[in-house]
Amino acid sequence: MAQTADWIERLARFGYAAKGIVYGIVGVLAVQAAISAGGQTTDTQGALSTIARQPFGQILLALVAIGLIGYVLWRIVQAIYDPERKGKDAKGIAQRFGYLLNGTVYTGLALTALRLTVGASAGSGNGQQDATAQLLAQPFGQWLVGLIGAGVIGIGFYQFYEAYKASFRKRLNLNQMSDAERTWATRIGRFGLAARGVVLALTGLFLIQAGRQSDPSEVQGLDGALQTLAQQPQGAWLLGLVALGLVAYGIHMLVQARYGKINAPAIDNPISAAARSR
């Protein structure tokens, strides 16, 4: 039982680290694009493709894939076993359901990483646009897409709130850090969450626009949000600032991997439980 909890914690920490690496690469590439140094605006799948093109890329990608799988498993554990005691009231259920949705999103990214690891393509088409097209084809589809967009914007604004309050500090073992580490972890975390909030808010706006116009091609992900920033007045500065924030968010995930409070439950093995009950 204790060994199970240890493995869950290790996978969770590995998962946060893998997520941090992916976001860090997205941010670095966007920074390079902002300063015309050969980078590009891309999304998390583009970051995986970048890893695959590096020396020993398949090995690195396999490690990232394992990490992302660990992150997905941790989100499922958070949703089902509630190790953080969110509870069964409306707020707690909503938070646990959010963990499950987040795990679902990263399941797709983990599968993409596995496909790239074995030399397959990342897949053709835009999954977000395809899913939006299916929703739009349903009764009240435009309203559904619009509501999802509003929800994504809400998550983005919650990231702003977390950045302002620095409430993420509650999830860190601050007593294991020096004064300087605590200060920088707070600054970097705030910057990273604010940048992610900008990207999510733009993504939500794209969804609302798609719902209003009943046009799935309006849906854009992380890369589309970065491109939109680049196209604004002073776009290079805006893109560079948000890109640096995404790098900060990647570092924030690495801090979470190292210092995060992960109360992994000891999940019983059904076979061993049956044997003990005899």
N, C-alpha and C positions, 0 to 999 in steps of 0.2 A: 504493500500500500504506500509506504513512504517512498519507495523507489519510483512508483508511478508518479507521485507528486513531483519528485525531483526531475523526472523526464519532461513532465508538462512544463515546469518552470524553465528548463533549458530550451525547449522548443519555442516557448513564448519569447524568451530573450533573443534567441537566434532570429525569430520572426521579426521582432522590432528592428534588429540590426539590418536584416535584408530589406525591409521597407525603407529604412533610412538611406541605404545605399542607392536604391532605385530613385527616390526623390532627389537625392544629392546629385545624381547624374543628370536628371532632368534639369535641375537648376544650373549646373555647370554649363551644360550645352546652351541653355538660354542666355546665360551671361555672355558666353562667347558670341552668340548671335547679336546680342545688344551692342557689343563693342566691335562688331565686324571682324571677329577673330576666327571665323570658320565654323562656328557652332550652328545650331538650329533649334527652333522651337519644336518640341516633341512631347509625347505623353509617356506614361509608364511603360507601355509596350515598346516604344521607341528606345527607352533606356535599356530594356532587356536586349534589344537588337544591337545596341552599342556595346554592351558587355560581350555579346557573342562574337563580335568582330575583333576583340582584343586578343593578344597572345594568351594562350591557355584559356581562351574565352569559354569553351565548353565546360571546363572544370569549374570556373568561376560561376557560370550560369547555373550549373547543377547545385552548387552551394546556395545560391540565391533562391533557386526553386525549392530546395529543402526548407530554407528559412521561411519562404512565403507559405508553404504548407503548414509549417509550425505556427505561423501567425493565424492562419485560418482555423486550425484546431483550437488555439487558445481562445479565439472569438467564440467558437462553438461552446467551449467549456464555460466561458463567462455567461453565455446566454442560458445554458441548461442548468449548470450547477450553482450559479450565482455566488462565486467565491468572494465577491466584494459586497455581498449582502445588500443588493439594491432593493430587494423585497418583491412582494407580489401586489403592491398597490399600482395604480395607473401609471405613476411616474416610473416606478421600478420596472414594470413590464415593458414600458416604452423604451427605456434604456437598454434592457436585455434584448429586445427585438432589434434595436439599432446595432447591437453587437453582431446579431445574426445576419443582418443585411450587409454590414461591413465585411463579414466573413465571406458572404456570397460574392461580393465584388472582387475580393482578392483571390477567391477560388479561380476565377477566370484568368487573373494575372499569373497565378501559379501554374495553371495548365499551359498558358502561353510559354512560360519559362521552360516547362518540361518539353514542349514541342521543339523549341529552339535548341534545347540541349541535345536532342537526338538528330538534329539537322533538318527538321521539318520547318516549313514556313510558319510565320506567326498567324497566318490566316488572312483571308482576303475580306474586303468590305469593312464597313463601320458597324460594329456590334451595337453601339448606342443608337445609331440611326435605324438599324434594322428592328431593334426592340421598340423604338418609338413608333415606327410604321405599324407594327403589330398592335400597339396600344391604340393608335389613332383609328384603326379599323374596327375597334370595339364600340358598342353603344356608349355614348358619352365619352368617347376617346379623347376628344380635345380637352374636356374638363379634367380627365385623369392625368394627361400629360402636364397640363397647367398646374394641377395640385402637386404633382411630383416636383415640378420646377420650383414652386413656392417652398416646398419642404427642403429642397437643396439650398435655396437661399437662406432659409432658416438655420440650417446647419452651418452655413458660412458665417452668419451673424453670431452664432454661438461660438465659433472660433474667435471672432473679435472679442466676445465677452470673456472667453478664457484667457486671451492674450492680455486684456485689460486687468482682470482680477489675478492673473497668474495662478489660477486655481489648480493647474497641472502640478504645482509644487506638492500638493497633497499626495500625489501618486509617486513621489520620489522619496527615497531614503536619504533625506538631507543630512542626517547625522553622519553619513559615511563620506560626506564631501567636505572639502576645505571651504573657507569663507570665499575665496576667489572662485572656486568651482560653483558654489551656490549662486554667486552673483552672475557669472557668465551663463550658467544653465538657465537662469531666469530670463536674462536679456535675449538669449538665442531662442528660447522657447516662445517668448512673446513675439519676436520678429517672425519666426517661422509660422506660428499659428495665424498671425495677421495676414501673411502672404497667402496661406492656404485659404483663408476666409475670402480673400479677393477672388481667387480662382473659382471657388465654389459658388460665390454669388454670381459671377459671370456665367458659369455653367447653368445655374438655375434660370437666369434670364434667357439663355438660348432655348431652354426647354419651354418656357412660357411662350416665347415667340413661335416655336414650332407648333404648340397647341393652338395659338390664336390663328395661325395661317394654315393649320392642318398640313404642315410641310416638314417631314422628318429630316430633310437636308439642312434645316436650320439648327439642328442639334450639333453642338461641338463639345468636345471634352477638354482636357487639360491643354493640349496643343492649340486648340482653337481659341481658348481663353488667352493664352500667351500671344498668339498672333493678333488678336483683337487689341491687346495692350500696345503691341508694336506699331499698330496702324493709327494710333491716336497722336494728337499733337504732343511733341516731346516724347514720342513713343519709345525711343531708345532708352531714355531715362526711366520711364515707367516699367518697361520690360526688364531692364537691368535691376531695378529695385525689387520687383516681385521675384525675379530669378534668384537673387541673393537670398530673399526670404525663403524660397524653396530649398536652397542649400542649407539654410538655418533649420528648416523643418527636418531635413534629413539628419542633421546633427542632433536635433532634439530627439528623434527616434533612437539614435545611438545612445544618447544619455538615458533614455527610457530602458534600453536594453541592458545598460550597465547598472543603473541605480534605481530602476523602477520597483515599486512594491508589487510583487506578483505572489499572491496567496493561492498557490495551486492546490486544488483539492486532491485528496487521495482517492482516486476512482477505483472502486473495487472491480476485480476481474470476475465476471459471472461464473466462470468455471471454478475458480478457487472459492467463491462464495458458496456455491452449491456443495463443494466438497466439505466445507466447514460446517454446513448445516446438517450433515449426516451424523 
